[in-house]
Amino acid sequence: MNYRRPLFLADLERDASNAITVLRRLTPDAERLLVVAYFPEPKLPWLAAAENDAPPLLDQLRQATADAAPDVELKLATELTGIADGAREANSDLVVIGHAHPAILSAAAELRKQRGLPLLYVGSTTTDQPIRNVLCVAIGSRGRAAVDAFLRDHGDPAVRVTFAAGPPFPRSGIDLIVVPRFPGPLLAANVWPAPVLVLPPLAPAVSIARPIDVPDVVEYDGVSRARLLFAAGVGRHEPIPDQEIAVVADGAVTFVEAHDGFAEIAAPATVDRVGVYRRTEGRAEQNVRICRPGSQPLVLFDSDVDLSRLAAIRDAELLAVRMRPVRSCRSIRRAMRRAGIDAAVIDASAVLDEGPALDIGDDLDAVRLARVGATMRAAGFPVAAIVHDHARTPQTIGFAAVRPHEITSAMHWSADRAPVSHSFAARVEATTATRAIAGNRIEIELDNPTARRWLLDAIAAAKRRVHLQVYMAADDDVGSQVEAALAAAAARRVVVRVVVDSLHGLEGSFGARNPLLERLRSRAGVELRLIRPIT
């Protein structure tokens, strides 16, 4: 094999000697080896420990990789979020993992996606012989093309290659299995007879120019978050692949990176429209508005409401909000033109900086629309109201929430333009339309040990009541400390109420049972409620 600069993601809680043996066989001519030794955050004191206090597996890893290449670099990592930058700096051409720790497997998959690197998974297999017998799994034309490219670049006349179009596979006599696609969790769940080499994603042989769909954007702190989807599709519109996006503003072209269909763009204050196009196209594909705070009251409406009702709105500027990417902005603009409405179209997910949220039902779109209004109000937009068409009206602060049939021409729209400030307190005031009351405060702490201490101290100091809401509840060392603190508060007659998300708290949804929550529920004086259990 012609791999010269492998990157080895090692789990310091597992013996890596087996993976290193396979790595040596696969890359006998390696020039440089980058070893990233991963261990979770609770073992952070290791970084400050003396050399003789270091974990045994760290010394073992250092010794085993010492002569695997002329140039060996060993790095310790408590998290793997920036591993792509390290791979780029090291010019790595292969990712190697031994045991599939979830964080390591996720980082390796991301490296394969972002950097186009092949992935070698060793697992429990081992070999101390040169790679002589290779099994290539080639399913479909793209799979065969990926295997062909691999054999062209890394083939060796001394290697015997066997092709398989699908299972069952030979269970013996194989030194390496080559697959063209990443099998995800099956990579770790399956028992493989040999190490598995996952080939990098194959670039499309033919580039088909599919039109893109870009909503207008809301400027927040001088930056606008754009959402870029393919314009055509069935159901949800698909995000464009990660790539460079060109932004044309006032005759100047700048390039930004788009990830998962989102890109952040900036435009001079004198520009109210920008051109957007993919670098591969070389010409402007979309012309979008830059929405900035104005002086006229602003009414946000769900782009799916009855547009004819909006004609009654006077003395206010209209702004359409696409709640879900099931309609193109082009079709929404076309419908508004027919209704005589001149308004920009923005995307809710881009404003809220949220993920796909596929588990959120459309019955909550009114709540999301209210969140868009609150977010824009915090950015200085004079939001007067939102218009939705759902059964339940969301709670709003600082602006109204109405249905289309409730709009009359006699309505007077007014809104105070919230002051824009970078301070946290000012943003809370703008979002909630209230000022801080003496004796109350909000503080954000990003250091976990400090935050846990604050939580336990607050529960211990409570005299009347404790209201605790959490998303997840793990029955671990931290969870048991919180449980004990809540139980002690209840024992001294403090009213204790706990709210937990049922699905992610692993209690009550699909029959799941969480021992920690069940113990809390049985405590005298503790009231436990679950949010939206899925039965």
Backbone torsions as a table, in degrees:
resi	resn	phi	psi	omega
1	MET	NA	149.7	-173.6
2	ASN	-101.5	21.6	177.6
3	TYR	-75.3	131.7	-173.5
4	ARG	-118.1	-23.4	-172.9
5	ARG	-133.3	71.0	-177.5
6	PRO	-74.7	154.2	173.7
7	LEU	-117.5	120.4	-176.9
8	PHE	-106.7	116.9	175.8
9	LEU	-94.0	105.9	-174.0
10	ALA	-104.3	141.1	175.0
11	ASP	-97.0	114.0	-175.2
12	LEU	-69.7	-7.8	177.7
13	GLU	-92.4	-1.6	-179.6
14	ARG	-129.7	150.6	178.5
15	ASP	-69.6	124.7	-175.6
16	ALA	-100.4	2.5	-174.3
17	SER	-61.3	-36.6	179.4
18	ASN	-62.8	-46.8	-179.4
19	ALA	-64.5	-36.9	-179.5
20	ILE	-67.6	-36.4	177.3
21	THR	-60.8	-46.8	178.7
22	VAL	-64.6	-40.1	179.6
23	LEU	-59.3	-42.3	178.8
24	ARG	-62.4	-39.1	-179.1
25	ARG	-68.7	-35.9	-175.7
26	LEU	-82.4	-28.1	-177.9
27	THR	-126.4	64.9	-177.5
28	PRO	-66.7	-21.3	-178.1
29	ASP	-108.1	28.8	-178.5
30	ALA	-60.7	136.9	178.6
31	GLU	-94.6	-34.4	-177.1
32	ARG	-147.4	137.7	178.9
33	LEU	-124.8	121.7	174.3
34	LEU	-103.2	120.6	-179.6
35	VAL	-110.4	120.0	175.7
36	VAL	-107.8	109.3	-178.5
37	ALA	-91.7	113.7	-174.7
38	TYR	-98.3	135.2	169.5
39	PHE	-146.0	145.1	-174.9
40	PRO	-69.7	164.5	-173.2
41	GLU	-57.6	-36.9	-179.8
42	PRO	-54.7	-21.1	179.9
43	LYS	-95.8	20.4	179.7
44	LEU	-55.6	-33.4	178.1
45	PRO	-56.7	-19.5	177.6
46	TRP	-56.3	-34.4	-176.7
47	LEU	-63.4	-30.4	-177.9
48	ALA	-96.8	-2.2	-176.8
49	ALA	-73.6	156.3	175.6
50	ALA	-69.2	161.2	-176.2
51	GLU	-59.1	-37.6	-178.6
52	ASN	-76.1	-8.7	176.5
53	ASP	-97.6	1.2	-178.4
54	ALA	-66.0	152.3	-179.2
55	PRO	-62.5	144.8	-178.3
56	PRO	-57.1	-37.6	-176.8
57	LEU	-67.4	-24.1	176.7
58	LEU	-67.4	-45.4	176.9
59	ASP	-64.3	-40.6	178.9
60	GLN	-61.5	-42.0	179.3
61	LEU	-65.1	-41.9	-179.3
62	ARG	-63.4	-42.0	-179.4
63	GLN	-69.9	-39.5	-176.3
64	ALA	-69.1	-29.3	-177.1
65	THR	-99.5	0.4	-172.5
66	ALA	-57.3	-40.1	-176.9
67	ASP	-116.1	24.3	178.3
68	ALA	-73.6	-18.1	177.7
69	ALA	-158.4	158.8	177.8
70	PRO	-59.6	-31.8	-178.7
71	ASP	-123.3	112.2	-179.0
72	VAL	-121.9	127.4	177.3
73	GLU	-122.3	130.1	-179.2
74	LEU	-114.2	125.7	178.5
75	LYS	-123.3	143.0	173.8
76	LEU	-98.2	142.7	-177.4
77	ALA	-144.0	130.0	174.2
78	THR	-90.8	-14.0	173.9
79	GLU	-148.8	161.0	-173.2
80	LEU	-118.5	23.2	-175.6
81	THR	-68.4	-31.2	-177.7
82	GLY	-102.7	23.6	-174.1
83	ILE	-66.7	-27.5	-179.3
84	ALA	-63.7	-36.5	178.6
85	ASP	-65.9	-40.6	178.3
86	GLY	-64.2	-39.2	178.7
87	ALA	-65.4	-37.4	179.2
88	ARG	-68.0	-43.6	-179.8
89	GLU	-64.7	-36.0	179.9
90	ALA	-83.2	-5.3	-177.9
91	ASN	55.1	43.3	-176.9
92	SER	-66.9	145.0	178.7
93	ASP	-121.1	4.2	179.2
94	LEU	-158.4	137.4	175.5
95	VAL	-107.8	131.1	-178.2
96	VAL	-122.6	131.4	173.8
97	ILE	-131.4	147.3	178.1
98	GLY	-92.6	-92.3	177.1
99	HIS	-85.4	143.6	-170.7
100	ALA	-86.0	72.0	168.5
101	HIS	-61.3	135.4	-175.4
102	PRO	-52.3	-43.5	-178.9
103	ALA	-67.0	-38.5	179.9
104	ILE	-69.6	-42.4	179.1
105	LEU	-62.9	-40.9	178.5
106	SER	-64.8	-42.8	179.1
107	ALA	-65.0	-39.4	179.6
108	ALA	-65.3	-41.1	178.0
109	ALA	-62.9	-38.6	179.2
110	GLU	-68.2	-37.7	176.3
111	LEU	-62.3	-41.6	178.3
112	ARG	-62.0	-38.9	-177.5
113	LYS	-74.7	-47.4	-174.2
114	GLN	-78.3	-43.2	-173.5
115	ARG	-101.0	-6.1	-179.8
116	GLY	66.7	35.9	-176.8
117	LEU	-96.7	142.7	171.6
118	PRO	-69.4	156.3	-175.6
119	LEU	-126.4	125.3	176.4
120	LEU	-105.3	117.8	177.3
121	TYR	-107.3	121.3	-175.5
122	VAL	-92.3	-45.9	-178.7
123	GLY	64.0	-138.4	-178.0
124	SER	-93.6	0.5	-178.7
125	THR	-78.1	160.1	178.3
126	THR	-153.2	155.5	173.7
127	THR	-157.1	137.7	175.3
128	ASP	-113.3	17.1	179.4
129	GLN	-111.6	154.8	175.1
130	PRO	-59.1	155.1	178.8
131	ILE	-72.2	111.0	-177.7
132	ARG	-117.9	-33.8	-176.5
133	ASN	-120.7	116.1	-176.5
134	VAL	-117.1	131.7	175.2
135	LEU	-103.7	118.7	179.4
136	CYS	-105.6	120.3	177.9
137	VAL	-93.4	111.5	-175.8
138	ALA	-123.3	95.5	179.8
139	ILE	-107.4	120.8	179.7
140	GLY	83.0	167.1	-176.0
141	SER	-66.5	-39.8	180.0
142	ARG	-69.0	-36.0	176.8
143	GLY	-63.9	-43.2	178.5
144	ARG	-65.0	-37.3	179.2
145	ALA	-66.0	-38.4	178.9
146	ALA	-66.1	-41.7	178.7
147	VAL	-66.4	-40.4	177.6
148	ASP	-59.1	-42.9	179.6
149	ALA	-64.8	-38.5	178.2
150	PHE	-63.4	-46.7	-178.4
151	LEU	-66.6	-34.1	178.3
152	ARG	-64.5	-40.1	-175.2
153	ASP	-87.9	-27.3	-172.1
154	HIS	-128.0	8.4	-178.5
155	GLY	-68.6	153.2	-179.2
156	ASP	-140.2	128.4	179.9
157	PRO	-57.3	-23.0	-178.9
158	ALA	-82.0	-6.9	-177.8
159	VAL	-97.4	130.6	177.9
160	ARG	-91.7	125.0	-175.2
161	VAL	-110.4	130.2	175.1
162	THR	-116.4	132.8	179.3
163	PHE	-100.3	142.6	176.1
164	ALA	-136.3	134.3	179.0
165	ALA	-90.9	-5.1	179.6
166	GLY	167.3	174.2	179.9
167	PRO	-68.2	161.1	2.6
168	PRO	-80.0	153.0	-179.1
169	PHE	-104.7	156.1	174.7
170	PRO	-59.8	142.8	-178.1
171	ARG	-102.2	-1.0	-179.6
172	SER	-148.8	163.5	177.9
173	GLY	74.3	15.2	-179.6
174	ILE	-116.2	130.2	179.3
175	ASP	-96.3	-23.3	-177.4
176	LEU	-156.0	138.2	174.9
177	ILE	-110.7	128.4	-179.8
178	VAL	-111.4	123.4	178.6
179	VAL	-124.3	143.7	-176.2
180	PRO	-84.8	-16.2	-176.6
181	ARG	-124.6	152.0	179.7
182	PHE	-78.8	116.2	-175.4
183	PRO	-82.0	8.5	174.8
184	GLY	63.2	-137.8	-177.3
185	PRO	-58.7	-24.9	-179.9
186	LEU	-63.7	-21.5	-179.8
187	LEU	-61.3	-40.9	-179.8
188	ALA	-89.0	-28.9	-175.6
189	ALA	-77.4	-29.6	-176.3
190	ASN	-83.8	148.4	174.5
191	VAL	-94.5	108.4	-175.5
192	TRP	-94.2	142.8	179.4
193	PRO	-76.7	-9.5	-178.7
194	ALA	-156.4	165.2	174.8
195	PRO	-56.6	149.8	-176.3
196	VAL	-112.9	125.9	175.0
197	LEU	-105.3	113.7	178.2
198	VAL	-93.0	118.8	-176.5
199	LEU	-71.2	155.1	178.3
200	PRO	-67.3	158.2	177.7
201	PRO	-57.2	138.6	-179.1
202	LEU	-88.8	126.0	178.3
203	ALA	-66.3	143.5	178.4
204	PRO	-57.9	134.9	179.8
205	ALA	-67.8	-33.4	-179.7
206	VAL	-125.3	126.6	178.9
207	SER	-87.3	116.8	178.4
208	ILE	-99.9	118.6	-176.9
209	ALA	-76.0	95.5	175.9
210	ARG	-91.3	133.5	-179.6
211	PRO	-64.1	149.7	-179.9
212	ILE	-107.4	162.8	-178.8
213	ASP	-127.9	122.0	-177.4
214	VAL	-128.8	120.0	175.6
215	PRO	-71.6	167.2	168.9
216	ASP	-68.0	160.6	-171.0
217	VAL	-121.6	152.3	178.6
218	VAL	-104.0	124.4	179.3
219	GLU	-83.1	128.2	-178.0
220	TYR	-135.7	115.0	-177.4
221	ASP	58.1	36.9	176.6
222	GLY	80.6	-0.4	-179.5
223	VAL	-125.9	140.3	177.9
224	SER	-116.2	136.7	-179.3
225	ARG	-101.1	115.5	-177.5
226	ALA	-101.3	147.2	175.6
227	ARG	-113.6	127.1	-175.6
228	LEU	-119.3	114.7	-179.3
229	LEU	-123.1	162.3	169.2
230	PHE	-73.0	141.0	-172.4
231	ALA	-73.8	-25.0	-176.2
232	ALA	-114.8	150.8	178.3
233	GLY	161.5	164.8	178.1
234	VAL	-100.7	127.8	-177.2
235	GLY	77.3	-134.6	-179.9
236	ARG	-68.0	137.5	176.8
237	HIS	-75.8	139.5	-172.3
238	GLU	-84.9	134.7	175.7
239	PRO	-64.0	148.1	177.0
240	ILE	-70.9	154.3	177.7
241	PRO	-63.1	157.4	177.5
242	ASP	-59.9	129.1	-177.9
243	GLN	-170.6	174.4	176.6
244	GLU	-81.2	138.0	179.1
245	ILE	-118.7	132.9	178.1
246	ALA	-93.0	135.2	178.4
247	VAL	-120.8	122.8	-178.9
248	VAL	-104.4	116.7	-179.8
249	ALA	-136.6	120.3	177.3
250	ASP	54.6	40.4	176.6
251	GLY	83.2	-6.6	-179.8
252	ALA	-103.9	144.8	-179.2
253	VAL	-113.0	127.4	173.8
254	THR	-124.2	154.1	-178.9
255	PHE	-116.1	134.6	178.5
256	VAL	-129.1	158.7	179.3
257	GLU	-91.9	133.8	174.4
258	ALA	-103.4	129.2	179.2
259	HIS	-126.5	126.9	179.6
260	ASP	53.8	32.5	177.2
261	GLY	84.0	7.9	178.8
262	PHE	-119.5	145.4	176.5
263	ALA	-148.2	144.8	176.8
264	GLU	-101.9	125.9	-178.6
265	ILE	-123.3	154.4	178.2
266	ALA	-129.2	145.0	179.8
267	ALA	-139.9	148.1	176.9
268	PRO	-58.7	151.9	-177.9
269	ALA	-62.1	-21.4	-178.8
270	THR	-83.1	-5.8	-176.1
271	VAL	-105.3	130.0	178.3
272	ASP	-111.5	-1.1	175.4
273	ARG	-142.2	146.8	175.7
274	VAL	-135.2	151.4	173.0
275	GLY	-92.7	143.8	-178.4
276	VAL	-130.8	133.5	175.3
277	TYR	-155.7	157.2	174.8
278	ARG	-76.2	141.0	-175.7
279	ARG	-59.5	-30.7	-178.9
280	THR	-70.4	-20.6	-178.6
281	GLU	-84.7	-35.7	175.8
282	GLY	76.7	9.0	178.4
283	ARG	-150.7	156.8	-178.2
284	ALA	-63.6	125.5	179.4
285	GLU	-101.3	-30.9	-179.2
286	GLN	-138.0	146.1	174.8
287	ASN	-119.0	114.3	-173.4
288	VAL	-119.2	153.2	178.5
289	ARG	-83.6	151.7	170.2
290	ILE	-104.2	112.8	-178.2
291	CYS	-90.1	120.6	178.6
292	ARG	-124.2	159.5	179.4
293	PRO	-59.3	137.1	176.6
294	GLY	-121.8	-168.9	-179.0
295	SER	-98.5	-19.3	-177.4
296	GLN	-84.5	140.1	177.3
297	PRO	-52.9	144.3	-174.5
298	LEU	-116.5	128.6	177.4
299	VAL	-114.4	117.2	177.5
300	LEU	-91.4	137.7	178.0
301	PHE	-135.6	145.0	174.9
302	ASP	-62.6	127.5	-175.0
303	SER	-64.2	-11.8	-180.0
304	ASP	-95.0	1.1	-178.5
305	VAL	-75.9	169.0	177.6
306	ASP	-67.4	107.9	-174.4
307	LEU	-68.4	-25.5	-178.2
308	SER	-63.6	-26.0	-179.9
309	ARG	-72.1	-22.9	-175.2
310	LEU	-75.7	-12.6	-179.9
311	ALA	-63.4	-20.8	-179.1
312	ALA	-77.9	-9.5	-178.1
313	ILE	-77.2	124.4	178.4
314	ARG	-121.9	159.7	173.9
315	ASP	57.9	31.3	177.8
316	ALA	-151.8	151.8	176.0
317	GLU	-92.7	138.8	-178.6
318	LEU	-99.4	147.3	177.9
319	LEU	-144.1	118.7	-180.0
320	ALA	-81.9	140.3	179.2
321	VAL	-123.0	116.4	175.1
322	ARG	-81.8	116.8	-175.2
323	MET	-80.7	-34.6	-178.3
324	ARG	-138.6	143.7	-175.2
325	PRO	-80.6	51.7	177.6
326	VAL	-99.6	-12.3	175.3
327	ARG	-124.2	144.0	176.5
328	SER	-76.4	152.0	176.5
329	CYS	-63.7	-29.4	178.2
330	ARG	-62.2	-42.7	179.9
331	SER	-69.7	-34.5	177.6
332	ILE	-66.7	-43.4	178.6
333	ARG	-63.8	-37.8	178.9
334	ARG	-63.5	-42.2	178.8
335	ALA	-65.5	-37.0	179.6
336	MET	-68.7	-37.6	178.1
337	ARG	-61.9	-40.2	178.2
338	ARG	-64.0	-30.8	179.9
339	ALA	-88.7	2.3	179.1
340	GLY	75.1	27.5	-177.8
341	ILE	-109.6	128.0	175.6
342	ASP	-109.0	100.1	-176.9
343	ALA	-146.7	152.4	173.8
344	ALA	-76.0	160.1	178.1
345	VAL	-122.6	116.9	178.9
346	ILE	-112.4	166.0	-178.5
347	ASP	-109.0	129.5	-176.2
348	ALA	-61.4	-43.1	-177.0
349	SER	-64.0	-34.6	179.5
350	ALA	-69.0	-40.1	179.8
351	VAL	-68.5	-41.8	-176.5
352	LEU	-82.5	-9.2	-179.0
353	ASP	54.3	51.2	-177.1
354	GLU	-115.7	165.6	176.9
355	GLY	-81.7	-168.1	-178.2
356	PRO	-61.2	-33.7	178.2
357	ALA	53.1	50.4	-176.9
358	LEU	-68.7	-17.1	-180.0
359	ASP	-89.0	2.1	178.7
360	ILE	-95.4	119.4	-177.8
361	GLY	-71.6	157.0	-179.3
362	ASP	-69.5	-9.2	175.1
363	ASP	-69.3	-12.9	177.8
364	LEU	-101.3	9.9	180.0
365	ASP	-63.5	-31.4	177.9
366	ALA	-65.4	-37.5	176.9
367	VAL	-65.7	-42.7	178.5
368	ARG	-64.5	-37.2	177.4
369	LEU	-63.8	-39.0	176.7
370	ALA	-64.7	-36.1	177.7
371	ARG	-66.8	-36.7	175.6
372	VAL	-61.0	-44.9	178.7
373	GLY	-61.1	-43.0	179.9
374	ALA	-65.9	-40.3	179.3
375	THR	-63.8	-43.8	179.8
376	MET	-69.1	-35.5	176.9
377	ARG	-62.9	-39.2	177.5
378	ALA	-65.3	-23.1	178.8
379	ALA	-88.6	3.4	176.6
380	GLY	101.4	2.3	178.4
381	PHE	-77.4	134.5	-179.6
382	PRO	-79.6	69.9	-177.5
383	VAL	-70.7	120.6	179.1
384	ALA	-97.6	-33.8	-175.8
385	ALA	-164.9	163.5	167.5
386	ILE	-121.6	147.9	178.5
387	VAL	-117.8	120.1	-177.9
388	HIS	-130.3	171.2	-179.9
389	ASP	-136.6	52.3	179.9
390	HIS	-117.5	161.4	-174.4
391	ALA	-63.4	-39.1	-177.2
392	ARG	-107.8	131.4	179.0
393	THR	-85.0	127.5	-178.7
394	PRO	-72.7	156.5	174.8
395	GLN	-76.2	134.0	178.9
396	THR	-130.4	153.0	178.9
397	ILE	-128.8	119.4	178.0
398	GLY	94.8	-9.9	177.4
399	PHE	-153.5	165.2	-175.0
400	ALA	-92.6	162.5	173.6
401	ALA	-131.2	116.8	-175.7
402	VAL	-131.3	161.5	174.0
403	ARG	-98.7	158.9	-176.5
404	PRO	-56.7	-40.1	-176.8
405	HIS	-72.0	-10.3	178.7
406	GLU	-89.5	-7.0	-177.9
407	ILE	-79.9	131.5	175.0
408	THR	-129.5	158.4	-179.7
409	SER	-68.4	-15.9	-179.1
410	ALA	-84.2	-6.2	-178.5
411	MET	-66.6	141.0	176.2
412	HIS	-110.2	123.2	-177.2
413	TRP	-102.3	126.9	178.2
414	SER	-146.5	152.5	179.7
415	ALA	-159.1	142.7	173.7
416	ASP	-86.1	135.5	176.9
417	ARG	-79.1	114.1	-176.8
418	ALA	-66.6	137.3	177.6
419	PRO	-66.4	137.4	-179.9
420	VAL	-90.4	126.6	178.8
421	SER	-146.1	150.2	178.9
422	HIS	-85.2	-8.4	-178.1
423	SER	-74.8	147.8	-179.9
424	PHE	-64.1	-42.7	-178.4
425	ALA	-61.1	-42.5	-179.4
426	ALA	-65.1	-35.7	179.9
427	ARG	-71.0	-36.5	175.8
428	VAL	-62.4	-43.5	179.1
429	GLU	-62.3	-41.1	-179.3
430	ALA	-67.4	-38.3	-177.3
431	THR	-73.3	-36.7	-174.9
432	THR	-98.9	-8.5	-178.0
433	ALA	60.1	28.7	177.9
434	THR	-137.0	161.1	176.7
435	ARG	-106.8	156.0	-179.7
436	ALA	-62.2	136.9	177.3
437	ILE	-92.8	139.0	-178.9
438	ALA	-54.9	136.7	179.4
439	GLY	95.3	-6.1	178.4
440	ASN	-117.6	150.3	177.6
441	ARG	-156.0	158.0	175.0
442	ILE	-126.1	129.9	177.2
443	GLU	-131.0	143.7	178.3
444	ILE	-112.7	128.6	179.3
445	GLU	-125.1	123.1	-176.9
446	LEU	-97.7	-8.2	178.1
447	ASP	-87.9	119.0	-173.5
448	ASN	-59.6	-50.7	-179.7
449	PRO	-57.5	-40.3	179.0
450	THR	-65.9	-43.6	-179.2
451	ALA	-63.7	-39.8	178.4
452	ARG	-64.8	-39.9	179.0
453	ARG	-64.5	-41.5	177.0
454	TRP	-58.3	-45.2	-177.7
455	LEU	-62.1	-48.4	-178.2
456	LEU	-66.0	-39.1	178.3
457	ASP	-65.3	-39.3	-179.7
458	ALA	-64.9	-42.7	178.9
459	ILE	-65.1	-41.2	-179.0
460	ALA	-66.0	-28.9	-178.0
461	ALA	-90.1	-6.4	-176.4
462	ALA	-64.8	137.6	180.0
463	LYS	-114.3	-26.9	-177.2
464	ARG	-116.6	-48.9	-175.5
465	ARG	-156.4	154.2	174.4
466	VAL	-131.5	121.0	174.3
467	HIS	-113.5	115.4	-176.6
468	LEU	-121.1	123.7	176.1
469	GLN	-120.1	126.7	179.4
470	VAL	-133.5	155.2	-179.9
471	TYR	-86.2	-42.7	178.4
472	MET	-126.6	155.9	179.1
473	ALA	-141.3	102.1	-176.4
474	ALA	-97.3	138.2	178.2
475	ASP	-84.6	71.4	-177.9
476	ASP	-129.6	-165.1	-177.1
477	ASP	-60.1	-43.1	180.0
478	VAL	-68.7	-45.1	179.8
479	GLY	-59.1	-39.6	-179.5
480	SER	-68.3	-33.2	176.7
481	GLN	-66.3	-42.6	178.4
482	VAL	-65.7	-41.7	177.7
483	GLU	-57.7	-47.2	-179.5
484	ALA	-63.2	-39.5	179.8
485	ALA	-65.9	-41.6	178.5
486	LEU	-66.2	-41.6	179.1
487	ALA	-63.2	-40.3	178.3
488	ALA	-65.3	-37.5	177.8
489	ALA	-64.9	-43.9	178.7
490	ALA	-63.1	-35.6	-179.3
491	ALA	-65.7	-26.9	177.6
492	ARG	-97.0	23.1	173.0
493	ARG	69.6	26.3	169.5
494	VAL	-82.8	134.8	177.9
495	VAL	-72.8	119.6	-176.7
496	VAL	-115.2	121.4	177.2
497	ARG	-126.5	130.1	-177.3
498	VAL	-124.6	131.6	177.3
499	VAL	-120.8	129.4	-177.4
500	VAL	-132.5	140.5	172.4
501	ASP	-66.1	125.0	-173.0
502	SER	-65.8	-47.6	-174.3
503	LEU	-65.2	-52.3	-175.4
504	HIS	-84.7	-13.8	171.6
505	GLY	-84.8	-1.7	176.3
506	LEU	57.0	43.6	177.9
507	GLU	-144.4	118.9	172.3
508	GLY	91.0	-17.6	178.0
509	SER	-98.2	130.2	-179.9
510	PHE	55.9	30.6	177.4
511	GLY	78.1	7.8	-178.8
512	ALA	-68.2	146.7	179.7
513	ARG	-131.7	128.5	-179.4
514	ASN	-107.8	112.1	-177.4
515	PRO	-55.5	-37.1	-179.7
516	LEU	-61.9	-47.2	-178.1
517	LEU	-70.0	-34.4	178.3
518	GLU	-66.6	-36.6	175.9
519	ARG	-66.7	-41.2	178.9
520	LEU	-62.1	-42.2	-179.0
521	ARG	-60.8	-33.1	-177.9
522	SER	-80.7	-9.2	-178.8
523	ARG	-72.8	134.3	176.1
524	ALA	-67.2	132.0	178.5
525	GLY	87.3	1.7	178.3
526	VAL	-110.8	124.8	176.4
527	GLU	-105.9	122.1	-178.1
528	LEU	-116.6	131.2	176.6
529	ARG	-130.6	145.4	-179.5
530	LEU	-108.0	139.5	-179.7
531	ILE	-89.8	120.0	171.6
532	ARG	47.3	64.1	175.3
533	PRO	-64.6	142.1	180.0
534	ILE	-105.0	111.8	-174.9
535	THR	-99.0	NA	NA
